[in-house]
Amino acid sequence: MFITGSMNQTSQMHQISKHLEEYDCWFSQLFADTKLLKAILKYTKLADGTVLAPHFRTKSEGYLQQKGMRIDHEGNKNKYDLVVMCTDMVVAEKFRQTKTVWVQEGMIDKRTFLTDIVKDLGLPPYCSGDTSLNGSTNICDIYCTASEGYKNYFAKHGTDPAKLIVTGIPNYDDQRQFLDNDFPYHNYVMVATTDMRETYRFENRPAFIKKAVKMADGRQMLFKLHPNEKIERAEAEIRKYAPAGTLIYNSGNTNHMIANCAELITQYSTVVYTGIALGKKVYSYFDVEELKRLAPIQNGGVSAKNIAQICSSYINFDGKKEDFLTEFTLQPEVIQYPEVLYA
């Protein structure tokens, strides 16, 4: 069983499944199975910007159906030998005794005072209102991480180091491929926005745009909106505060846009790692030097195969869960590329 969420998470799970065709693979969008979470979904709008919202399920299932994948929403059709999780912040009770593998999607939200309160009080991780606790709950049996930096990060924040394996992550492990593209513009300052307002976090968007304009210093600008944003509002703000002729995209291949840019300005977006991997000058609300330490390894696109290798071995392991990683050794398929590639 593969648990899906955003389109990025769903795409990652699909890529992993393609290396496990000898198994009976099914997919389910992340779902609520507790009274509290069901009440939040039913009576409030607090989860509207999360992958628990219906429109995320519609997109994910549409993608999977197009690819010919089988769907078992909430996992009621079968008894599963392994569940591959896209988050460990919501893990259904029915899967707590099943073998589980967690796969990192991308960037983890910055920890806040609320993160620590939720952790200290033992509240459900989703009460933090963001992904700051994703990967740090220690609930799953195995954790597949993007890099050695993230392995150390999750260990520092609560997950047993013995459970953590550096595999790389699909969609962020072969960024050099995006240098070959047909995107028509080059050498602009690119701004990748984030859906903070749509996920009920504070943002002063006009101030951010003005700061980006100042940093561009008269150079051509290109804004790429987050897919969850309210497009009309975001575009109106950019047109108001950015120079005439600024390019605005709400769709298209973000990686190609980054590959062709001169500099990349981000907020809390995972795409900053594409910029880092391609040697771009990047800006972020996170500390950039820390991001460079966390950046996903570049292994030529074999992360999905690495993760599938773990899944297959774990399914066939007959011993105790805690003994698996003491006996398992990941066998990389190819020699890893350097972690930073200069365009």
Salt bridges, closest charged atoms under 4 A:
ASP24 OD1 - ARG70 NH2 2.18
GLU61 OE2 - ARG57 NE 2.82
GLU74 OE2 - HIS73 NE2 3.82
ASP109 OD1 - ARG201 NH1 3.76
ASP116 OD1 - ARG111 NH2 3.47
ASP141 OD2 - LYS321 NZ 3.57
ASP195 OD1 - ARG201 NH2 4.00
ASP195 OD1 - HIS226 NE2 3.82
GLU198 OE2 - ARG233 NH2 2.84
GLU203 OE1 - ARG197 NE 3.88
GLU203 OE2 - ARG205 NE 2.53
GLU229 OE1 - ARG205 NH1 2.92
GLU235 OE1 - ARG239 NH1 3.62
GLU237 OE2 - ARG197 NH1 2.83
GLU263 OE2 - ARG219 NH1 3.09
GLU289 OE2 - LYS292 NZ 3.67
GLU290 OE1 - ARG293 NH2 2.70
GLU333 OE1 - LYS305 NZ 3.73
